[in-house]
Amino acid sequence: MNAIREWAKDQGVEVADRGRLPKSLVVDYLMAHPAEARKFLVSKGIEVGHRGRISEVKVSLAVSKRV
């Protein structure tokens, strides 16, 4: 989560040093970091290819724990 906080601050987004991160921020981070998004999706049991574009819908659903 620290990587997401640092990235958000670099993007000019105000984020607290502690506490829960907004789901939309986590999705934005993962969409900006495809390798991390792939790891995250695989850890949630979601199939993804090794190349190509990551689906924002898949990422959003995984972050929302609906999958």
C-alpha positions in Angstrom: 0.0 0.0 0.0 2.9 2.3 0.5 3.7 2.1 -3.2 0.2 3.2 -4.0 0.5 6.1 -1.5 3.8 7.3 -3.0 2.5 7.0 -6.5 -0.6 9.0 -5.6 1.4 11.7 -4.0 3.6 11.9 -7.2 0.4 12.3 -9.2 -0.6 15.2 -7.0 -3.4 13.3 -5.2 -3.8 14.0 -1.5 -3.7 10.8 0.4 -3.4 10.1 4.1 -0.3 8.3 5.5 -2.6 5.7 7.2 -6.0 4.2 6.7 -7.9 2.7 3.9 -7.3 3.8 0.4 -10.2 4.7 -2.0 -10.9 1.8 -4.3 -10.8 4.2 -7.3 -7.2 5.1 -6.3 -6.2 1.5 -6.1 -7.7 0.8 -9.6 -5.9 3.9 -11.0 -2.6 2.7 -9.6 -3.1 -0.8 -11.0 -4.1 0.5 -14.4 -0.9 2.6 -14.5 1.2 -0.5 -13.4 0.2 -3.4 -15.7 2.7 -5.9 -14.2 1.4 -5.2 -10.7 -2.2 -5.5 -12.0 -1.4 -8.9 -13.5 0.0 -10.1 -10.2 -3.0 -8.8 -8.3 -5.5 -10.3 -10.7 -3.7 -13.7 -10.6 -3.7 -13.6 -6.8 -7.5 -13.2 -6.9 -7.8 -16.2 -9.2 -8.6 -14.2 -12.4 -7.1 -15.3 -15.6 -5.0 -12.7 -17.5 -2.7 -12.9 -20.4 1.0 -12.3 -20.1 0.9 -9.6 -22.7 -1.6 -7.0 -23.9 -4.0 -4.7 -22.2 -5.4 -5.2 -18.8 -9.2 -4.9 -18.5 -10.2 -2.0 -16.2 -13.4 -3.9 -15.5 -11.5 -6.9 -14.2 -9.4 -4.8 -12.0 -12.3 -2.8 -10.7 -14.2 -6.0 -9.9 -11.2 -7.6 -8.2 -10.6 -4.5 -6.1 -14.2 -4.4 -5.1 -13.9 -8.1 -4.1 -16.8 -9.1 -6.3 -14.9 -11.8 -8.0 
